[in-house]
């Protein structure tokens, strides 16, 4: 089954753009980035921006990220993928990352949420802008504890400061 991602969540003040690979089943069903309640993304971002996100509605979460100069999108626009695992992605069609980057005058960093996003997105972006590969927030990525992931994700703070 061919699956498609969501539109970018950005504005002219976006300083950090976080790119995932492609939304999983739970996210697609809810039409929400990081909709799987077991995905640690929203908790990790609470630590980055030092503001609550988990108790908020989805629209409030997105508004808070944007107010903190954080944008979201995915490296893959659409692909064949049974289930939610990145390893099952076949025949991916890429989002036009460079075109989006060109519309973001305040952008300082592109951060990749997980290895698949880093591998595919890094090739597309090249050395156009600073990038950072982060451990995946997915519950399928159990090689690191939440605390280890949070430590790695805390590197985003420097790029968000004025």
JOBELHU-V168332 format. One record per pair of residues at least 6 apart in sequence whose C-alpha atoms are under 6 Angstrom apart, sorted by sequence separation. I is the first residue (numbers start at 1). GAP is how many residues later the second one is. D is the distance in Angstrom with one decimal. If there is no record, write none. Layout:
I_GAP_D + I_GAP_D
This chain:
27_6_5.8 + 46_6_5.5 + 112_6_5.1 + 27_7_5.6 + 46_7_5.9 + 81_7_5.4 + 27_8_4.1 + 53_8_5.5 + 81_8_4.7 + 26_9_5.7 + 27_9_5.9 + 80_9_5.8 + 26_10_5.1 + 80_10_5.0 + 79_11_6.0 + 79_12_5.5 + 79_13_4.2 + 78_14_5.9 + 78_15_5.4 + 118_15_5.7 + 77_16_5.6 + 5_17_5.9 + 76_17_5.8 + 77_17_5.2 + 76_18_4.4 + 77_18_4.8 + 75_19_6.0 + 76_19_5.4 + 75_20_5.6 + 111_20_5.5 + 114_20_5.7 + 109_21_5.1 + 110_21_4.7 + 111_21_4.6 + 112_21_4.9 + 113_21_5.3 + 114_21_5.0 + 109_22_5.5 + 111_22_5.9 + 112_22_5.7 + 114_22_3.8 + 113_23_5.0 + 75_42_6.0 + 75_46_5.6 + 22_52_5.7 + 17_53_5.9 + 19_53_6.0 + 21_53_5.2 + 15_54_5.3 + 16_54_5.0 + 17_54_4.5 + 18_54_5.0 + 19_54_5.0 + 20_54_4.6 + 21_54_5.2 + 22_54_5.6 + 14_55_4.4 + 17_55_5.7 + 19_55_4.7 + 21_55_5.7 + 13_56_5.8 + 14_56_5.4 + 19_56_6.0 + 14_57_5.8 + 25_59_5.6 + 24_60_4.4 + 10_61_4.6 + 9_62_5.3 + 9_63_5.1 + 8_64_5.8 + 8_65_4.6 + 5_72_5.4 + 4_73_5.7 + 4_74_4.1 + 3_75_5.4 + 3_76_5.5 + 2_77_5.4 + 2_78_4.3 + 1_79_5.5 + 15_91_5.2 + 16_91_5.9 + 12_92_5.3 + 14_92_5.9 + 15_92_4.0 + 18_92_5.9 + 13_93_5.5 + 14_93_5.6 + 15_93_5.1 + 16_93_4.9 + 17_93_4.8 + 18_93_4.7 + 19_93_4.9 + 20_93_4.9 + 16_94_5.8 + 18_94_5.8 + 19_94_5.9 + 21_96_4.6 + 41_96_5.2 + 20_97_5.4 + 40_97_5.0 + 39_98_5.8 + 39_99_4.9 + 39_100_5.3 + 38_101_5.9 + 44_106_5.7 + 48_106_5.4 + 48_109_5.8
